């Protein structure tokens, strides 16, 4: 009788252990389907990203407002990649968003964006000359890029401007993660016009992962691009509707 009682106790204990393990495993697999940028008051301390996720130089730099420019300077963007960027603009009483597909090959950047009226705007630029056409039309407009950079065509800020900031204009800097992407985070002080800029720069790719722009503390712009394809893009992506092959020029 006592042996049978001991067996029941052992079986009950084993069942309890299995249930705990199942619960722990299911929690470890649960992920949020919503992309949420870190809250304004969130902090990460100075925990360095995994050494496999970035250059060795980054793993030994404690990122602070005084050292973040050194850390950013060690990063470089990949020569070839593709990704989608989602941008949301907020104004009093409403908001709007759009998505841009970006393809980069060397000095050439292509963007494809669906506009609010349903048209698709295509651009290809090397920073000197920009080609623009709409939908599947064969007519292509071209002209000097001027001050409109490839980042401008993607509707994202150029985070390298951090390198030009006086240290006193950097309000916060540290390592943070967005949806498991290790980033260097930088926040600027509010400028005389009331604007603050926030950047999350991916340690592994050197690409801008997310950004926010605030006006007097209120978000008016945010962008996110959490995944990137580093494979070589098809050369067809850089052929104009009239058959001009730009990668060979």
C-alpha positions, 0 to 999 in steps of 0.5 A: 500500500505504501509503495503504491502511494509513493508511486502516485506521489512520484507520478504527480511530481513528474507531471508537475515538472512537465507542466512547468517546463511546458509553460516556460517553453511556451513563454519563451516562444511567445512574441508580440506581433506589434512593433513598438519602439522603446518608451521614452523613459526606458533604459538599457544601461550599458550592456554591450550587444553580442560580439557576433552582432557587430564589429569588435570595436563596438563591443568595447565602447561604452556608449554615452553622449560623449562616446556615441559619435566614436561608436557610430563612426565604426559602422558602415552600411552594406553595399547591397541590400533590400528592405521595406521601410514603413513611415508614419506621419502624425498631425493634429487630429490624424495621421498617415502612413506609407511603405517604401521598398528600397533596393541598394546596389553600390552607389545606386538606390531604388525606391518604390512607393505607393502614394495616397492617390494609388499611384506608384512612384519609382526612383533610381538615384546615385546621389548625382542624377535621379530618375523618376517614373510612375506606375508602369509608364515608359516616360522617365523624368531625370535631373540632378539630384541636388541636395535630395540624397538617397535617404531623402528619397527613402523619407528617412533621416540621415543618421550620420548627421550625429557625427556633426553634432556638438556633444552638448546637443546629444541628450542620451545615448546607449545600447538598446534593442527593437524587436531583438535587433541590437541598436545604438540609440541616440536622442538629441536635445530639443532644438530652438524650434522645439524639435527632437530626433531619436535614432535606433541604428542597427549594430549588425548592418549599420542601417537606421532601424527606427527613428522618431521626430518630436515637436515639443514632446509630441511625435510627428514622425516615426519610421521602422525597418526591422528586417533586411535582405543582404543578398545581391539584388537583381540587376533588373531592378536598375533598368529604366522603363526605356531599357537603360541599364544603370548598373553598367554606367 
